[in-house]
Amino acid sequence: MREMRKWLALAAVIVVIDQITKYVIVQKFVLHETLVVTPFFNLVRVHNPGAAFSMFADAGGWQRIFFIGIAVVASVWVVWLLRRYPQQKLFCLALGMILGGAIGNLIDRVWFGYVVDFVQVHYHLRYFFPAFNVADSAITCGAGLLIWDGLRPQRDTAMDNK
């Protein structure tokens, strides 16, 4: 149980950072306002009622409940996995990041009906990657760690017990 608390604390930190950064953006920027920070990075306030890359953004409203349901089910499943496999550090780190990101975006969907995105990466102001936020970054990094963990050679723990 002690190991699980560490990963839940990580998720909580991600949620807090995500919500603080979104709050600052909402307070300082009007919708679609952009601040050029570097030649490849902007801050922008965007509302995304859809999923990743604004998929289903124009779906007519049903997507809000659908994505809330997915986030709740995924969060419960992640907590179950954290409890079941506490000895797998990299796996749990990844799950903690995914949980924090899922809850951060879930809060937005419940309160506003959309997710606040604000990080915009681009190439010469011509090619733009879809805007994202701290929660999205945590989910992406967590997914990458899950892939890495799955590709790593696993030790045979049965042999370690002899």
C-alpha positions in Angstrom: 0.0 0.0 0.0 2.9 2.3 0.7 4.2 2.0 -2.8 0.8 2.8 -4.2 0.6 6.0 -2.3 3.8 7.2 -4.0 2.2 6.8 -7.4 -1.1 8.4 -6.3 0.9 11.3 -5.0 2.6 11.6 -8.4 -0.8 11.7 -10.1 -2.0 14.3 -7.6 1.0 16.6 -8.3 0.3 16.3 -12.0 -3.3 17.2 -11.5 -2.4 20.3 -9.4 0.2 21.5 -11.9 -2.2 20.9 -14.8 -5.0 22.8 -13.1 -2.8 25.7 -12.0 -1.4 26.2 -15.5 -4.9 26.0 -17.1 -6.2 28.5 -14.5 -3.4 30.9 -15.3 -4.1 30.6 -19.0 -7.8 31.1 -18.6 -7.2 34.2 -16.4 -4.6 35.8 -18.7 -5.7 34.9 -22.2 -9.0 35.3 -24.1 -10.0 32.4 -26.3 -7.6 32.0 -29.2 -5.3 34.7 -28.0 -1.6 33.7 -28.8 1.7 34.8 -27.3 4.8 34.0 -29.3 7.4 32.7 -26.9 10.1 31.4 -29.2 10.4 30.8 -33.0 8.8 27.4 -32.5 6.6 27.7 -29.3 3.5 29.7 -28.5 1.1 30.0 -25.6 -2.5 30.0 -26.9 -5.8 29.5 -25.2 -7.9 26.8 -27.0 -10.9 24.9 -25.8 -11.1 21.3 -27.0 -14.4 19.5 -26.6 -13.1 16.5 -28.4 -10.3 14.0 -27.8 -6.7 14.0 -28.9 -6.0 16.3 -31.9 -9.6 17.6 -31.5 -11.0 14.3 -32.8 -14.8 14.4 -32.4 -14.7 18.1 -31.4 -17.8 18.8 -33.7 -19.7 15.7 -32.7 -22.7 17.5 -31.2 -22.2 17.1 -27.5 -22.4 13.4 -26.9 -18.6 13.2 -26.7 -18.5 15.0 -23.3 -20.3 12.2 -21.5 -18.5 9.6 -23.5 -15.0 11.0 -22.7 -16.0 11.5 -19.0 -17.0 7.9 -18.9 -13.8 6.7 -20.5 -11.7 8.8 -18.1 -13.5 7.4 -15.0 -13.2 3.8 -16.2 -9.6 4.3 -17.1 -8.8 5.9 -13.8 -10.4 3.1 -11.8 -8.5 0.5 -13.9 -5.2 2.3 -13.5 -5.7 2.4 -9.7 -6.4 -1.3 -9.7 -3.2 -2.0 -11.8 -1.2 0.2 -9.3 -2.5 -1.9 -6.5 -1.9 -5.2 -8.2 1.6 -4.6 -9.5 3.3 -2.3 -7.0 6.7 -3.9 -7.4 7.0 -2.9 -11.1 8.4 0.6 -10.7 8.6 1.8 -14.3 5.1 0.4 -15.0 3.7 2.2 -12.0 5.5 5.4 -12.8 3.9 5.3 -16.3 0.5 4.6 -14.7 0.8 7.4 -12.2 1.5 9.8 -15.0 -1.4 8.6 -17.1 -3.7 8.7 -14.0 -2.7 12.3 -13.3 -3.3 13.4 -16.9 -6.6 11.6 -17.1 -7.9 13.2 -14.0 -6.6 16.7 -15.0 -8.5 16.5 -18.3 -11.5 14.9 -16.6 -11.9 17.9 -14.3 -12.0 20.2 -17.3 -14.6 18.1 -19.0 -16.8 17.9 -15.9 -16.6 21.7 -15.1 -16.5 23.2 -18.6 -17.5 20.6 -21.1 -14.1 21.0 -22.9 -10.4 20.7 -22.1 -8.2 23.8 -21.9 -5.1 23.5 -24.1 -2.4 26.1 -24.3 1.0 24.7 -25.5 1.4 25.2 -29.2 4.5 24.0 -31.1 5.0 25.0 -34.7 7.5 25.2 -37.6 8.0 28.6 -39.1 4.4 29.6 -38.2 3.2 27.4 -41.0 3.0 23.9 -39.6 1.3 23.6 -36.3 1.1 20.6 -33.9 -2.3 20.6 -32.2 -2.3 22.5 -28.9 -2.0 20.5 -25.7 -1.6 20.9 -22.0 0.3 19.4 -19.0 -2.2 16.6 -18.6 -1.8 15.6 -22.2 2.0 15.7 -21.8 1.7 13.4 -18.7 -0.5 10.9 -20.6 1.9 10.9 -23.6 5.0 10.4 -21.5 3.2 7.7 -19.4 2.2 5.9 -22.6 5.8 6.1 -23.9 7.1 4.7 -20.6 4.5 1.8 -20.9 5.8 1.0 -24.3 9.4 1.1 -23.1 8.5 -1.1 -20.2 6.8 -3.5 -22.5 9.8 -3.7 -24.8 12.4 -4.2 -22.0 13.6 -7.7 -21.3 11.8 -8.9 -18.2 13.7 -10.7 -15.4 12.4 -14.1 -14.4 11.3 -13.5 -10.8 10.7 -17.2 -10.3 14.4 -17.9 -10.6 15.1 -15.0 -8.1 13.1 -16.8 -5.4 15.3 -19.9 -5.4 
